Amino acid sequence: MRKLIVTAAAAAFLASGGAAFAAVKHTTGTVKSFDGTAMSLVLDDGSTFKLSKAFKDPGIQAGEKVRVSWDMNGKNKIAEAVKIMK
């Protein structure tokens, strides 16, 4: 019984470990293009982001400097938040 509990605890720890290490990344750059309908953002360095369904547009326009908080979903960079830098 003790081995079963230790094994189950170890499996639960390993299963939750991946989520604990998935950190949001940040990129700063100038907006090249923003399409609220297509939910996409491109920075002047070529970085392309898809915007999450929960994304709220803070009034992004081309030429503005922004900080993008993002994470990977497969091969796509998903922007969770975009902050206009002053």
N, C-alpha and C positions, 0 to 999 in steps of 0.2 A: 504494500500500500504506500509506503514511504517513497519508493522509487517512482511510482505513478504520480504522486504529488510533485516531486522534484522535477520530473520530466515535463509535466504540464506547466509548471511555473517557468521552466527554462524556455519552453516553446512560446509561451505568452510573452515573455521578455524579448525574445528574438523577433517575434511578429510585430511588436510595437516599436522596436528599435529603428526600423526604417523610417517611420513617420517622424520620430524625434530628431533625426538628422537631416530631414528635408528642410533646408533653410531657404527662405525667400532671398532672392538676389536683388541687387539694386544697380541700375545703370543711369547715368546722367548724360544728357545730350540735347541737341537742338532738334525740334520737330521739323521734319521734311514734309510729311503729309499725315493727315488724320482723317479717317472716314468713320463717322459715328454710325452710319447705316451698315457698313460692312464690318464694323467693330475691329478696325485695324489702325495701327500706329507705326510710322516709319521714322526713324531718326536719321540725321544727316550722315552718320557713319555707316548707314545701311542696315542697322539693327531693325528687325521687323517683329512686331508684337501683335498677337490677337488679344482682344480685350475680353475679360471675363463677363459673364452674364450679369454679375452684380456691379459692374463698372459704372461709376457716376462721373460724367464729364464735368471737370472743373472749368470749362471754357477754353479748351485747348485750341490753339491756332498755329499755323505754320510759322516758323521763325522763333517760337518761344523756347526757352531753355526749361527742360523738365527733368524730374527724377522719377524713374519708372521702377516700381517694385514688382518683380515677376518671378515666375517659377516655370520649370519645364513640364510639359504634358506631351509625352512622346517626343516628336521632333519639333513641336511648337513652343515658342516662348509665350506664356500667358501673362498679360499684365493684370495684376490684381488692383493696383492703384497707380495713378499718375499725379504727381504734384508739380505745379508750376513754380519754378524757382524765381526769386526776385533778385 
